[in-house]
């Protein structure tokens, strides 16, 4: 894995990577990343990962239908958050849909795009902890190729704007 980031070289632009999932706090990560991107004239990359574990146990026709439905749902949620980010930052985010394990796909995308400089996640506010993605990434964060910004999920727009 190449750890060299290129976001400040000629022809490159720093990017904030935000993982788009179905959690309530996802909007907090989008808001903070969009504010930061707008203020630093950076770009946002939104990643939606479609988990494939359930499909592997289905009949081929059923698996194809499940894939098509998951892709459509991914496009819908990405467009929703892209519109929010564009309203905040004034820039159109890059939208990426991948299939597989979320943690693996995050690392692969970072490795493929040397302009991605920060991974932005939001922590859950429930009793079960910060969320499965943060919990899983915490195990490997010491070897992660870029900084990870964890946005507290309970902060409102005004609080996040003050920190962005």
N, C-alpha and C positions, 0 to 999 in steps of 0.2 A: 504494500500500500504506500503510495506516495503521499507524504505529509506536506509537501511544499504547496502553499497556497499562492495563487497568482492574482488575487483581487486588486492589488495596487499596481500591477504592471500595466503598461500601455495596452489599450484594447480590451482590458478586463474591468470588471465592476464587482465590488463586494456584494455578496448575497447572504441573506438570512434564510435559513431553512426552517420551515414550520411544518410539523407533522399534523395533518388534518385528520382528526378521528371523531368519534361520536360522543366525546365527553363534553360536559357543560363548560369546563374550563378552557377548552380549545380556543374559544373566542378571545380569551385573555392573552394567549400566546400570539394570536393573529394581530390583536390590537397593538401590543407592545412592539412586535416586529415591524408592523407597518409604520408606527410612529418613528421608530429608530431609522428605518429605511428612508422615510421621507426627510428626516433631519440630516441624515448623512449621505443623501443622494445615492443610496444603495438599491439593490434589487431584492425582491422576495421570491423564494421558491417554495411552493406549497406541494407537499407530498402526501398522497393518499395511498395507503397500502391495503390491498385486498388479500386477506388471509385465505389460503387455499386448502387448509387442512380438511374442512368439511366436504369439499368437492371431491376429494380423492376417494371417498367412500361411496360415491353416487354412480348410477348408471351414466353412460356417456352422454345420452341426450339430456338427462336431468342436469348433469354437470355443465353442459353447454348453456342451458337456460340460466342456471345459477350464475355462471360467469357473465353472461350478457346483462342480467339484472344487477349484479354487483358493479359492473362497469358503468351502467347508467346511473346508479346511485352515487358512485364516486364522482362522475361528471357534475351531477346536481349539487352535491355538497361543496365541491371545489369551486364551482361558479358562484355559489352563495358567499363563500369566504373571500373569493377573489374580488367580488364587488365591494365587500366591506373594506378590504385592504386598499383597493383603488380609491375609494372615497376618503380614506384616512391619509394615504401616502401620495396619491396622485400618480401612481405608476401601476401598470398592469403586471401582476405576478406571473411567473412561470408556473405552469401547472403540470405535475408529474403524477402518473398513476403507475404503480408497480404491483406485482403479485408475488406473494411469498411471506416470509417472516418479517415483521415490521423492523425489528432491530437490524437484521441483516441487510434489508433494503436501504435503510438510512445510511449505513456504512458504505454500501456499494455506491449510492448516489454521491456521497461526499467524495469518495475516491474518484469518481468519474468527472466531477465538476470542481475544478481547482479554484473556482471563484467563491464557492461556499465557504464562509469564514466563521459562521456561528450557527449552532443548532438551537432553536428556541422551542422550549416546551413549557407547558403550564402544569403546576402541581394541583392535584385534586384536593378538594376541601373536606372530603368525607372521612369517617372514622377508619376506613380501610387503608389509609395512607396516601402517598402522593400519586398513586396510580401505577398500573402495571408497567407502562413504558419507562417511566422514571426509575422504578424499582429495578427493572431489568438492566437498563443502561448504567445504573449506579455500580453494578458489578464490574463494568469494563471502562468506566469513565477515566481511570488513570492512564489508559492506553489509547484514549480517543484521539483522533487526528485534529480536532478543532475544539474550541471552548463550547460549553453547553450552558445556555442561559435558562434558568428555571424561574418562570414567572409565578408568583403566588396567585392561586386561583381565586382568592376572595377579594382581590383588589379591584376597584372600579376604574372606569375610564380616566377619571380625574387623577387618581393616584398613579396610574400607569403612565399617563402623559407627563406627569412631573418627573418621573424616573427615566423616561425615554430620551 
